[in-house]
Amino acid sequence: MKTERRFRGIKATLPSKDCNKCGKPFSWRKKWAKCWEEVKFCSERCRRARRGAS
């Protein structure tokens, strides 16, 4: 029998922030666990465009 991986937590309880570039809210990701305080942008696209006019 094949085992299926599922998210077992409640996404609403995850911390979130607003992107410094576009202003959209984004949620915590496991890959950001060690550097969540330093994360400022929701995506690579926003990070690259950070110097442009919003």
Protein Blocks (a to p, Z undefined) as FASTA:
>chain_A
ZZddddfbdfklpccdddfklopacdddfklmmmmmmpmbfbfklmmmmmmcZZ
